Amino acid sequence: MTLLDQDHTTPIDARKFVLATDLDGTFLGGTDADRTRLYSWIEANRATIGLIFVTGRDPAFIGELCDSGVPWPEFVIGDVGTTIARVQDRKIVPIETLEREIAMTWGNSGNRVREALENVPGLTLQPTEFRYRVSYDLDPGAFQDTTTAMIRDMGYDPLISDNRFFDVLPRGVSKGPSLRRLVSHLKIAPDTVLAAGDTLNDLSMLECGLKAVAVGGSEPDLLSRVNSLPQVHKAKAIGAAGILEAVAANKMHTTPEGD
């Protein structure tokens, strides 16, 4: 049984604990047993645990993922922070008031960015038509650092993640700022939120001032950037198990026996 099937109406700002988590390598990381343990714990405590996905994935992927058995979140920050949405009747619905500034900042930039990066060495355009970003697969052996400078000069933010993805984002928009805007909009107490991630596209989320965890197996460049941040727990456990490790270490919620 998921939250969407339960007959309770506890608003997310009244939950004891809110998990804001990346998907790949984080919420979806670790062993099958680790994921089952985390997901079962969340579902058993939906009256006191809120769930927000903060991911580079798009809403269509998230919907398919949750329909296959992964817990549905209450809210989604997708597309590396350029989508901010609520989950309503198993549909991911953008929150217009929070996306308006993102849309205005991006404008009609998609074609401009694609034209500028056409035939640039080391980049292969991803086939998905995202609303407010352009994304590429990256070949680090062929990629040239001058490309990031060119994108900044054009007025956008370049983001390299896991040394294999290259995103072009609206200036000032990423996972961290979008998460803080959503937390403020929903009136969630910041000290109840744990942000979880594992690659550089999670950096802004882990350094935005909320309690956070870089799960075990995180990208080395991410770990080096958050090493001095006291609010970031550096987990030993991989993926889903690393999330539970951080919840217990921060005493944010009771966890499954053994944590």
Protein Blocks (a to p, Z undefined) as FASTA:
>chain_A
ZZklpccfbdfklpfbdcdddfehplmgcjfklmmmmmmmmmmmmmmpccddddfbdfkl
mmmmmmnopacdfbdceehhpaccddeehiacddfklmmmmmmmnmpmlmmmmmmmgoia
hiacdfbdcfkbccddddfklpcfklmmmmmmnopacddehhlaccdddehiafklmmmm
mmmmnopafklpccddfbfklmmmmmnopacdddehiafklmmmmmmpmklccdfbgcjl
mmmmmmmmnopaccdehZZ
